[in-house]
Amino acid sequence: MGERHGVGPALAQVSLAGVAGALVVSCGIGPVVVSLFGGPVVAVVVGGVLVVVLVAALTAAASVAPGESWLTGNVGGRVCWALLVGGAGTGAWLLAWSVSDEARLGLSESPWLWWPATALLFALVAGVLLRRWYLALTSFAVLVAVALLMLRALAGALPSDVEQRLAASQVPRTSMMVTAVPGYHLVPAQGVWHLVPDDLDPNAPSPDVSLHALPDGPDCRFEPHDSRYPFTDRCEVERPGLFFLDGTPVRIGYAHRVGTTRLLLTAPPSFDRAVLREAVLTARVTDGVATAVVPGYSAGSASPQGTHFTPDDRSLLPGARYVSVGPRLGAGFGECTFGAQVCETESPALRYERFTDGQMYVRTEGGREFEIRGGPGVDREVLRTAALAARSATDEEALAMLPPPPPSPPDRSLMASVRTLSRTLFN
């Protein structure tokens, strides 16, 4: 019999449900929020009154065409129908409000937009319960389509992983620059784009030479777990009080007795043994600090715990062949860096500067400057190639340079799940 009356009664029922939901929820949300300031008891009372009004209004809407929807055949069923539509509609309304605000859709800013949207939402929820399957299916499909559109808008409005990491690190996006150099590859480094030569041994021994003053004892006798000694089983006594330790391929060393002190001088295995022997024979302890003359080396630090010598040839230092890209620091725009030994302007967008311990090209692009730095062991032409190839980093490249996000407790809220879903579907 319902078919003979057409779809008019069914549409009238869901339309009235939409109007009832829009009027009660939109007008009642204000008093509920205000009641929160009066304490939990007041909020519960006001909220209860709002629920009763909403259920009564929806029950009246169900009575318009009781045979058109499931559950509406009798009074008890119509009340259950009203509770179901009111609960689902209100829950979806609250969630849609939050999503639309985060997606910056502007619906909540105008009642001329939000009231019709609220009415449509309650009408669609009521439409899902219609007996006519094609109307119920259409209502459900429209609900899903609206939800997907809002999730897509939310995904577009949410900050990306790069934006969040940039904000947490307080790093401007424009400072993230990268480059590529033939024969070089990227290594992890926070804040800069860091390249090292492909032929560089990552496990190469340190070029430094170390001198330690240790308690004396029988030649070639020492604590094997003492890290100041080269790790070796081969010890060669040249004369009493002077012996050689062959710890190839990591370290070699000479020990020399001076008075009651053993002076141990260690170096990389590439160091000339004869030069190392002559150097340890010059070792002395003065005012509690061990000193020696090591050709081609200078004391970098000295203390009672030991003296460390670094090569005068800066190209032998660790990182001497590295290349990095980063923002311009330490000088005004277009000015040479203070302390630069060489400052040559090759073009309006490219300037070369050399220092005691390194060199760099300064490149100007888009009204800003950034640096392509190289160690003293980098060929200038290689560095120039890196400067000319420098460009803005992609999101993936920027993530490789940014520090990991700080640990934080997981967000298990409903909106966090909605954000995750939106990213999964549309990001």
C-alpha positions in Angstrom: 0.0 0.0 0.0 2.9 2.3 0.7 4.0 2.0 -2.9 0.7 3.4 -4.1 1.3 6.6 -2.1 4.7 7.1 -3.8 7.7 8.4 -1.9 6.1 11.6 -0.7 5.4 10.4 2.9 8.9 8.9 3.2 10.5 12.2 2.1 8.2 14.2 4.4 9.2 12.0 7.3 13.0 12.3 6.8 12.6 16.0 6.0 10.9 16.7 9.3 13.5 14.6 11.1 16.2 16.8 9.5 14.4 20.0 10.5 13.8 18.7 14.1 17.4 17.7 14.5 18.7 21.0 13.1 16.4 23.2 15.3 16.9 21.3 18.6 20.6 20.6 18.3 21.7 23.9 16.8 19.6 25.9 19.3 20.3 23.7 22.3 24.1 23.5 22.0 24.4 27.0 23.4 22.5 26.4 26.6 24.4 23.1 27.1 27.8 24.9 26.8 26.7 27.7 29.2 25.4 25.1 31.7 29.0 23.6 31.9 30.0 26.7 33.9 27.3 25.9 36.5 28.7 22.6 37.4 28.1 19.0 36.4 24.6 18.8 37.9 23.4 21.8 35.9 25.0 20.4 32.7 23.3 17.0 33.2 19.9 18.6 33.8 20.2 20.9 30.7 21.5 18.0 28.6 18.7 15.8 29.8 16.1 18.4 28.8 17.7 18.7 25.4 17.5 14.9 24.9 13.9 14.8 25.8 13.0 17.6 23.5 15.0 16.0 20.6 13.4 12.6 21.1 9.9 14.2 21.3 10.5 16.2 18.1 11.8 13.1 16.2 9.0 10.9 17.5 6.5 13.4 16.1 8.4 13.4 12.8 8.2 9.6 12.7 4.4 9.7 13.3 3.9 11.5 10.0 4.4 8.3 8.0 4.7 5.5 10.5 4.7 2.8 7.8 7.6 4.2 5.9 10.5 3.3 8.2 11.6 0.4 10.3 10.6 0.5 14.0 7.9 3.2 13.5 4.9 1.0 13.4 3.9 1.7 17.0 4.6 4.3 19.7 7.4 2.3 21.4 9.0 1.7 18.1 8.8 5.4 17.1 10.5 6.3 20.4 13.3 3.8 19.7 13.5 5.2 16.2 13.8 8.7 17.6 16.5 7.7 20.0 18.5 5.9 17.3 18.2 8.8 14.8 18.9 11.4 17.5 21.9 9.6 19.0 23.5 8.8 15.6 22.7 12.2 14.2 24.0 14.1 17.2 27.2 12.0 17.3 27.8 12.5 13.5 27.0 16.2 14.0 29.6 16.7 16.7 32.2 14.8 14.7 31.4 16.7 11.5 31.7 20.0 13.4 35.2 19.1 14.5 36.3 17.8 11.1 34.9 20.9 9.2 36.7 23.2 11.6 40.0 21.5 11.2 39.5 21.3 7.5 38.7 25.0 7.5 35.5 24.5 5.5 33.9 27.6 7.2 30.6 25.8 7.8 30.5 26.6 11.6 31.2 30.3 10.9 27.8 30.9 9.3 24.3 29.7 10.5 23.2 30.0 6.9 25.5 27.2 6.0 25.5 25.1 9.2 21.8 24.9 9.8 21.0 23.4 6.3 24.0 21.1 6.7 22.7 19.9 10.1 19.2 19.3 8.7 20.7 17.3 5.8 22.7 15.2 8.2 19.8 14.2 10.4 17.6 13.6 7.3 20.2 11.3 5.8 20.5 9.3 9.1 16.7 9.0 9.1 16.7 8.0 5.5 19.0 5.0 6.2 16.1 3.5 8.2 13.5 3.8 5.5 11.8 0.6 4.4 12.3 1.3 0.7 15.7 -0.2 0.0 16.6 2.2 -2.8 15.9 5.3 -0.7 17.8 3.8 2.3 20.7 2.8 0.0 20.8 6.3 -1.5 20.8 7.9 1.9 23.7 5.7 3.0 25.6 6.4 -0.2 25.2 10.2 0.2 26.3 9.9 3.9 29.5 8.0 2.8 30.2 10.5 0.0 29.8 13.5 2.3 32.1 11.8 4.8 34.7 11.1 2.2 34.6 14.6 0.9 35.2 16.0 4.4 38.0 13.5 5.1 39.6 14.6 1.8 39.4 18.3 2.9 40.8 17.4 6.3 43.7 15.6 4.7 44.5 18.6 2.6 44.4 20.9 5.7 46.5 18.8 8.0 50.1 19.7 8.2 52.4 17.2 6.6 55.1 15.3 8.4 57.7 17.7 7.1 55.7 20.8 8.2 55.3 19.3 11.7 59.0 18.5 12.0 60.0 21.9 10.6 57.7 23.6 13.2 59.1 21.4 16.1 62.7 22.2 15.0 62.0 25.9 14.2 63.7 25.5 10.9 62.5 27.5 7.9 61.5 25.4 4.9 63.6 27.7 2.6 66.8 26.8 4.4 66.6 23.1 3.4 68.9 22.7 0.4 70.5 19.6 -1.2 73.0 18.9 -3.9 74.6 16.0 -5.7 78.2 15.3 -6.6 79.5 12.5 -8.8 81.5 10.1 -6.7 79.7 11.1 -3.4 76.9 9.7 -1.4 74.6 10.9 1.3 75.2 10.1 5.0 72.8 10.8 7.8 73.3 14.3 9.3 70.7 16.4 11.2 70.2 19.9 9.8 72.5 19.7 6.7 72.8 17.7 3.5 76.0 15.8 4.2 78.0 14.0 1.4 81.1 11.8 1.6 83.3 10.3 -1.1 82.3 6.8 -2.3 85.9 5.7 -2.0 86.3 6.8 1.6 86.7 4.0 4.1 84.2 4.5 6.9 86.3 2.5 9.3 89.6 4.2 8.5 91.8 4.7 11.6 92.1 8.1 13.1 95.1 10.1 11.8 95.8 11.5 15.2 98.9 10.6 17.3 98.5 10.1 21.0 101.0 10.2 23.8 100.4 8.8 27.3 102.5 8.7 30.5 101.9 5.3 32.2 103.3 3.3 35.1 106.4 1.4 34.1 106.8 -2.4 34.1 108.6 -5.2 32.3 108.9 -4.6 28.6 106.0 -5.8 26.5 103.9 -6.4 29.7 100.7 -4.3 30.0 97.0 -4.7 30.7 95.5 -6.0 27.4 92.2 -4.2 28.1 93.8 -0.8 28.5 92.5 1.1 25.5 95.5 3.4 25.5 97.6 0.5 24.1 97.2 -0.9 20.6 95.3 -4.1 20.5 97.9 -6.6 19.5 99.7 -9.8 20.4 102.9 -8.8 18.6 105.5 -6.9 20.7 109.1 -6.3 19.7 111.7 -5.2 22.2 114.4 -3.2 20.5 116.4 -2.6 23.6 115.6 -2.5 27.3 113.0 0.1 28.0 112.0 0.5 24.3 109.6 -1.7 22.5 107.3 -1.6 19.4 103.6 -2.7 19.4 102.2 -3.7 16.0 98.5 -3.3 16.1 97.9 -3.2 12.4 95.3 -2.4 10.9 94.2 -0.1 13.7 97.1 1.4 15.6 100.8 1.0 16.1 102.9 2.3 19.0 106.3 2.7 20.7 106.9 2.6 24.4 109.9 4.2 26.0 111.0 4.2 29.6 112.1 7.5 31.0 113.0 7.2 34.7 110.1 5.3 36.3 107.6 6.3 33.7 106.6 4.5 30.5 105.8 6.9 27.7 103.5 5.4 25.0 103.2 7.0 21.6 100.6 5.5 19.3 99.7 6.4 15.6 97.8 5.0 12.6 99.4 2.0 10.9 100.3 4.2 7.9 102.6 6.3 10.1 106.3 5.7 9.3 107.8 3.4 12.1 111.2 5.1 12.1 109.6 8.6 12.5 107.4 7.2 15.3 110.6 5.8 17.0 112.4 9.0 16.8 109.4 10.9 18.1 108.9 8.7 21.2 112.6 9.2 22.1 111.9 12.9 22.4 109.0 12.3 24.8 109.2 13.8 28.3 106.9 14.6 31.2 106.9 18.3 32.1 104.7 19.6 34.9 102.6 16.4 34.8 102.0 16.7 31.0 103.6 14.4 28.5 105.1 16.2 25.5 107.1 15.1 22.4 108.2 16.3 19.0 106.2 14.6 16.2 107.2 15.8 12.7 104.3 17.1 10.7 102.0 17.2 13.8 101.0 19.7 16.3 99.6 19.2 19.8 95.9 19.6 19.7 95.2 19.1 23.3 97.4 18.3 26.3 96.4 17.2 29.9 97.6 14.7 32.5 95.4 12.1 30.8 97.3 12.4 27.5 98.5 14.6 24.7 96.9 14.3 21.2 98.6 15.5 18.1 96.8 16.4 14.8 98.4 16.5 11.4 99.5 19.8 10.0 98.2 18.7 6.7 94.5 19.5 7.2 93.5 17.3 4.3 94.3 14.3 6.4 91.8 15.2 9.1 88.5 13.3 9.4 85.9 15.0 7.3 88.5 16.8 5.1 86.8 15.5 2.0 83.2 16.0 3.1 80.7 18.3 1.4 77.7 19.8 3.1 74.9 22.3 2.2 73.2 24.6 4.7 71.9 28.1 5.3 74.2 31.1 5.2 75.6 31.9 8.6 77.9 34.5 10.2 77.8 37.3 7.6 75.6 40.0 6.0 74.0 39.4 2.6 76.6 39.7 -0.1 79.5 40.1 2.3 82.6 38.0 2.7 82.8 35.9 5.9 85.0 37.4 8.5 88.3 35.6 8.7 88.2 34.3 5.1 91.7 34.1 3.6 90.3 34.1 0.1 87.1 35.7 -1.1 86.5 35.6 -4.9 83.2 36.6 -6.6 82.9 34.3 -9.6 79.4 35.6 -10.6 76.6 37.6 -9.1 75.2 34.4 -7.7 78.4 32.6 -6.8 81.2 33.4 -4.4 84.2 31.3 -3.3 85.8 31.6 0.2 88.7 29.7 1.7 89.7 29.4 5.4 92.4 27.7 7.4 90.3 24.6 8.0 88.0 24.5 5.0 86.4 26.3 2.1 83.0 27.0 0.7 80.9 28.5 -2.1 78.1 30.9 -1.3 75.3 30.8 -3.7 72.5 33.4 -4.0 69.1 32.2 -5.1 65.7 33.8 -4.7 67.0 36.7 -2.6 68.7 34.4 0.0 72.2 32.9 0.4 73.2 29.4 1.3 76.6 27.7 1.8 78.1 24.7 0.1 81.0 23.8 2.4 83.9 21.4 1.8 86.8 20.3 3.9 90.4 21.2 2.9 90.7 17.9 1.0 87.9 18.7 -1.4 88.9 19.8 -4.9 87.6 23.3 -5.6 86.1 22.2 -8.9 84.2 19.4 -7.1 82.9 22.0 -4.6 81.9 24.3 -7.5 80.0 21.4 -9.1 78.1 20.9 -5.8 77.3 24.6 -5.6 75.9 24.7 -9.1 73.8 21.6 -8.5 72.3 22.8 -5.2 68.5 23.0 -5.1 65.6 23.1 -2.7 65.0 19.8 -0.8 62.0 17.7 -1.5 59.9 16.6 1.4 61.6 13.2 1.6 65.0 14.9 1.5 64.0 17.4 4.1 62.9 14.6 6.5 66.4 13.1 6.1 67.9 16.3 7.5 65.4 17.1 10.3 65.8 15.6 13.8 63.3 13.0 14.8 60.1 14.3 16.6 60.3 14.4 20.4 58.6 11.5 22.1 55.1 12.2 23.2 52.2 10.1 24.6 50.1 8.6 21.8 46.9 10.5 21.0 44.0 8.0 21.3 41.2 10.5 20.8 38.5 10.0 18.2 39.8 13.0 16.2 43.3 11.5 16.1 41.8 8.3 14.5 39.9 10.5 12.0 43.1 12.3 11.1 44.9 9.0 10.6 42.1 7.8 8.4 42.1 10.9 6.3 45.8 10.7 5.7 45.6 7.0 4.9 42.8 7.6 2.3 43.9 10.8 0.7 47.5 11.8 1.6 
